[in-house]
């Protein structure tokens, strides 16, 4: 199923949670000099025009990044995320939203590596074009990599299948982001299956899974399945901006499930999730869940 286009949802409340968490996971990995690899199994187009036909149709960014853009009281982790978004908008006007690939490229260092997989033919072509433009812009500014090897590799491929060949990374340090569209309910089962295999290949790796919190069995069961995969530790955080609609449609709640999270993540989230609920919440049914466990 190749109909999904993330541009419809760019910058919404789910993106806020996902990208804020991913940036913090990368910052933690960056505390050591040793290189790390980030693998994005469903990379999308990388950058989205908020005034384009897709993003402007439902203007979902108004539930997310738009509510944070001009605030002066952002917690440090949220500020860092907003700064990454603003780096793509040097004019100060909110026109473009970075997907996970751009966020990762912005945070990673010269020695780190980014592997991007996208199966959708249009999205993968746009993704490759976007990174060619980024490289050309850096070259025009006189920026050259200080280490050998290609920092960013883009491949049109099924990220579920391609992940196997990337693990473990040469440095034995890395983050895998899995956020399929879940339009096909088999994505839930494939996510758990792929992670079970990944943990046998790279048991010390960090794995981050984004998922929609929906009133359907597959969505409800996914985090419970992930808890039982055998990772040394796990953390699950969800953010709801309001309660479910009577017809069950629309994304009001989403989660990030992290296998082998850094010890710093849970206390950080306990401090800032109430802030996100307060700022992004639509009514008093907004809220968050934060839970963790160890083997």
Secondary structure, 3 states (H helix, E strand, C coil): CCCCCHHHHCCCHHHHHHHHHHHHHHHHHCCCCCCCEEEECCCCCCEEECCCHHHHHHCHHHHCHHHHCCCCCCCHHHHHHHHHHHHCCCCCCCCEEECHHHHHHHHCCCCCEEEEEECCHHHHHHHHHHHHHHHHHHHHCCCCCCCCCCCEEEEECCHHHHHHHHCCCCCCCEEEEECCCCCCCHHHHHHHHHHHHHHHHCCCCEEEEEEECCCCHHHHHHHHHHHCCCCCEEEEEEEECCCCCCCCCCCCEEEEEEECCCHHHHHHHHHHHHHHHHHHCCCCCCEEEEEEEEC
